[in-house]
């Protein structure tokens, strides 16, 4: 059951949804169904109404649904985030999973562009996504450097073990 709102505004207006253990088999079945579907609009899944009416899923909804199902299949929580063009500092901090004061320091240092509306800072969503991509790239580069240093110091049994761990970390972080 959904509880109270975490923030005011449209960015996070509900608590994240996490699948119940009993739901996982059905979610896995749905995920497998998506995998077997051919990406032709005519063969896409559709919503079926109580009287048999069929509404094909539009491409955008189909892509979102596939992503949500994939995360739920792994037992992860999912939140739907509205892609507003301008965000408050709290909304931006929520998207970056950091505290608002830390985000404000980044903004004030010029690491994330912003503008003011009266006395309030506003940040474009595009700038938040750019910062997130740069931050994640820096994290991956630091991880690679640490692995390289550990290999040179002989802290790994084999270079292959280090490479496997790096590949797993890259997959968890997503594309650069």
N, C-alpha and C positions, 0 to 999 in steps of 0.2 A: 504494500500500500504506500502511496506517495505521502510524504510528510510536508512540513512547511517549506516555503521557498528559502533558498540559500542566499539569493541576492535579489535586489529589486532590479527590474529591467528585463530585457529579453534574452540576455546571453545564457544565463543558467537559471531557468525558472522552476526546475524540478530537481529533486535528488537523483543521482544516477540510478539506473535500473541494473540490477544484477540478477542473473537467472537463478531460480531455485534449483537445487540438485535434481529434483524430480523432473524438471523441464529439459535438462541437458540431452536426454536421448532424442526427444522430438526436435530440439534445435539442431542437433547433429544431422538428423534425417533431412531437415529443411536445407541445411548447408550443403549436404551431398546432392540434393535435388538441384540447387543452384549450379553446382559444379558440372552436372551432366547436361545442363541446358545449353543449347546453341544460341549464340548472341544474335539471333534474327528476331526482329520485332514481332513477326507473326507467331513465333514459337515461345515467346516470353510468357511467364506466369501471369495470371489475371486474378483479380478479386472476384469472388462469386457472392452474389447477394442471396438473401434468404429465399427469393423466388426464382433463382436460377439465372438472374441477369449476370452477364460477364463483362468486366471492365479490364481491358489489358493495362498492365502497369506501364506508365511512361518511363522512358529511359532513365531520367533523373531519379525517380522513386525506386526503380529497380536497382540502380547502383548503390543508393543509400541503404536499401534493405539488405543487399548482399554484404555490405560492410558491417552493418549492425549485427547480422546473423553470425558473421565470422568472429566478431569480438565476443558475442554471447556464447558461442560454441566453446571458446577457450575459458569460459567462466568469468570473463572480464565485465566490469561495469560499463555502461554506455550512457552518455548524456547527449541530447540533441542541442546543438549550439546554433543560434541564429547568426547568420553572417552579416551583422550590421556593419555599415561602412565606418562609422565612428564609434569608438568604445570609451567608456569611462576608465579611469585607472584601475578601479576594482574589477571591472569586466576583463580588461587586458591581463591583469595579474591572475585571475582565475583561469584564463585560457593558457597562460604560460606556467601554471601550477607554481606560483611564487607568491610571496606576501606583497601586499600593496605598497608598504614602505620601501621594499627593495626595488619594486618596479619604478616607483617615483624617483629613487636615486639614479636608476638607469636612464630615465627620461631626462632628469636634470643634468646628467653628465653628457647628454647628447647621443647616447647609444641607441635610443629609440626616438625617432622624430615625433613631434607632437605640435599641437597648436592650442591656444586658449580660447575658451568661450567664457567671457567674463573672467572670473578667477579660477575656473575649472580647466584642467588639462583634458584634451581629447586626443585619442590616438587612432589612426586609421588601421583597420583590420589588416590591410595589406602590409603595413609596417610591422605589425605584430608577427605575421607569418614570415616575413623576411628575417626578422630578428631570430625567430625560432629556428629557421633553417640554418642561419649562420652559427647560432649557439650549438646546434646539434652537430654541425660539421666540425666546429672546434673541439667538441667533446670526443668525436670519433678520432680526430687527428691526435689528441692527447692520449687516447687509449692506444692507438697504434704506436706512438712514441714510447709509452710505458712498456708495451709488449716487446718492442725492439730492444729496449734497454735491458729488460729482464732476460731476453734470449742471450744478449751479449754477456751478461753476468752469469749465465748458466743456471738461471732459476727455474727454467722449464726443463722437463725431461727430454723433450724433443721439440724441434721447431714446428712439427706438424700439430702438436697439441696446442701450441700458442696460436697457430693459424686458425685452427678449428674454433677456439674460444673467441678470436677476433671476428670471424665470420658470424658466429652466433650473436655477438654483441651488435654487429652492424645490422643484422636482420631484425633484432629487437628494436633498434633505433629507427629503422626505416631508411628510405633513400635519401641521399645527400641533397 
